[in-house]
């Protein structure tokens, strides 16, 4: 049994990771600003209590809008003398589309730090259609991706992969790219969502300039606008359509197909007629 700290343990990835680790018999604790074990990237006084006695830590940053690599470097300097032997960073496969961006700089800080490390680079989440940026609004998904396809990853696959690496101390010094088993277009995704939800879902491509204007009108930080557009451009151009086999490498089984994920989770989505 390993003692593992999950930063951001109440988010999409964190809560599934906590559930997976606990089910496997490990001592997994969520740490965030709203958790019982309080952690705040911008309050270094919370860090020592979080890493005390921990063997490994799952690192989720404070967002991709601003460079937080300095905070990560300082956190690792606290974690190493506390006995943390492994830090696993939730990054993104799209880091390749924005060199020198906040996510890229965080990876570099992790690699340069005193704690043995692993980087997980997942593709876009399937759960973005139920919990985040691609949730249908009145049955419509709109995004500046054209006819591009993406091998969406089931976050449960990501959680199980992270759990194996954290519990076993595996894949040290490696960047692991993760995705679903096949790329699907947004039109294909809409058809799958329609079948699983009982709601007619359609997709309409959005103009990239209009998408940026919408984000800025909502007060979105400029750094995040730049990151998000780089990620979406990777889909639009086809550069992000490739399949990564990290799930199979670590777990010894294929990644979950988009249709299987949809059949399991879409019926309970807030916008589904089956909810």
N, C-alpha and C positions, 0 to 999 in steps of 0.2 A: 504493500500500500504506500503510495506516494502522497506527500503533502504539496498541493498545487494551488497557486494563486491565479485567479483569472481576473485581470483588469477589464473593466467594462463588462462585468459578469451578468448584466441585465439586458444586454443588447441582443440582436438577432443571433450572432455567433456565440456570445458568452453564455447565454442561458442554456443553449443546447449543449455547449461544452460542459457546463456544470452538471447537467442532467446525465450526460454520457459518462463522465468520470465518476460520479456518485454511484451510478448503476454498476459500474465495474469495480466498485469497492475502494476507490481512492478518496482521500480527504481533499475535496475541492471547495475553495472558498471564493466567493465573488467579492471584488473590491472596487468600489466606485464612490462617487460623491453621495449617492443615496443608499448605499449598502450599509449593513451593520458594521462591516469592516470598511472604514472610510478611506478612500484614496482620491486625491486631487492632484492632477499633473501640475497645477499652479500653486500648490501648497506643499512644499518639500517637508514640512513637519509631519505630514501624514505617511511618509514613505517607509520609515524604519519599522513601524509596527506592522505594515503590510508584508514586508519580506522576512520578518523575524521567523525563523524556523522553517521557511519554505525551501523545498528542494528545486522547484522549477516555477516559472511564471509565464503566463500567456499575456503578451503585450498587445493591447489595443490603444492606439494613440488618441489624442484629443481632437482629431479631425485632419483633413488634408488641405485645409484652407491656408494654413500658415506653417512655416518651418518650425518643427518641434524637436529637431534632432539634438539641440542643446539640452533640452529637458531629459530626453532619453539617455544621453551620455551621463548626465548627473545621476539619474535614477540607477543606472547600471553600476555606477561607482558606489552607491549605497547598497545595492543588492549583492555585489560580489563578496564583501567582507562579512555579510550576514549569512553566507553559506549557500546562496542560490547557485546551482550548478548548471542551469539550462534556462535560456530565455528564448521563447518562440514568438516571433513577431507576425501579426496579421498584416500583411502587405496587400498587394493587388497585382494581378498579372499585367494590368495596364501601365505599370510603372515604366515600361519600355517606351511608352508613347509621350512621356513628359520627363526626359532626363533633367536632373537638377531640381525637380519639383520636391514638394514636401515629403512625399512617400519615398522617393529615391534617396533623399538625404537621411531619412530615418533608417533605411536599410544600411547605409554607409556607417552611421553612428553605431548601430548594433554590431556590425562586423568589426569595428575598431575598438569596441568596448572590452571589458575584462571578463565577461560572462560568456561561456560557450553558447553558441546561438544556432537557430534555425529560422529561416524565413519561409512563410507560406504565402504563395501568390495565387489566389483563386481568381477565376473568371467572374463575370457578373453573376449575381445570385439569382436562382429561380425565384426565391422569396421576394425579389424586388417587385414581382407582380402581385404579391399579396400583402406586403408590409412596407413597401418603399416606393422608389421613384417611378416604377412602371405600373402602379395600381390603376386599373381602369376607372375613369370618371364618367359616370353615365354611359358605361359600356365602351368608352373610347380610350385607347392607348395612343398617345402622341409623343413622338421622340424623333430627333434629327438623325436617324440611322438609315434612311432610305430602304433599300432591299437587302441590307447587310444581315448576316447571320452571326449568332453567338452561341457557344456551347455552355449554356447556363448551368451552374453547379448548384446542386441541392445543398443547402447549408448544413443539413444533417451529415452529409458526406464529409464536409469540411470539419465539422465538430468531431466526428469519429477519427478522422485523420490526425487532427491536432491532439486528441486524447491519446492515441497510440504513441505519438512522438513524445509527448510530455511524460507519459507514464514509463516509457521504456528508455528515455534519454537517447532516442534514435535521431538519425539524420543530422548530426551536429556538423556545422559548417556548410550546410547545403541550403540552396534555394529550391523549394519544391513548388512547381506549377501544377495547379489543379483546375479541372473543368469537368463538365458533363461529358457523356460519351459521344455526342454528336451536336453539331451546330444547327440551330433552327432560326429561321427568319422571324420577324415580329408578326407577320401575317400568319405563319404557321403556329406561333405561340398563341395568338388570339383565338385560332380555331380550337386548340387544345383547351384553353381556358373556357371557351364557350361550352364545350362538351362536358367539362368537369363541374361547371358552376350552374348550368341551367340559365345563364345570362348570355345574351348575344353580345359578344365582345368583338370589336373591330379595331384595326390599326390604321392610322393615317400618319404618313411621314410629316415631320415638322421641319420648317426651314431653320438651319442652325442659327442664323442671326436673330430670328424671332425667339428661339429658345433661350439664347443668351439674354435678350431683352427681358424675357419673362422672369428669368432668375434674378437679374439685377433689380427689377421692379419689386421683387419680393424681399430685397435687402440681403441677398446672398453675397457673402464675402467674395471679392474678386479672385482670390487665390483658389477658392473652390470652383468658381466658374471656369477658370482655366483648366483645372484638373478634370472636371466633369466633361468639358468639351473635348479634351484630348482622348478620354476614354470612349466617348460616343463616336468620335471620328474614327477610332480604331475599328468600331463595328461597321460604320458606314462604308469604309473603304475596303472591308474584307480582311484587314490586317489582323483582326482578333478572332477570326473564324476557326483557327487551328485548334485541335484537340490536344490536351495535356493529360498524361497518364499518371499523375501524382497519386490519385486515390488508389489505383490498382497497385502502384509501387509499394505503398505503405500498408494498405489493408489486404492486399491479395485478392481483391474482388473488383468487378467493374463498377464504375460510377453509376449513379442512379439516372435513368433516362428522364427527360423532361416530362413525358406523359405519365410515368409512374409517380413522380413528385406531385404532379397536378392532381392525379386521382386521390392521393393521400391528403393533401393540404388545402387545395382550392375549395372543396365543399364547405370548409369552415371559415373561409375568408369573409370579412365583414361585408363585402360587396356581392357575395354569392347568394343565389336564391335558395341554396341549401343550408345556409348558415343558421 
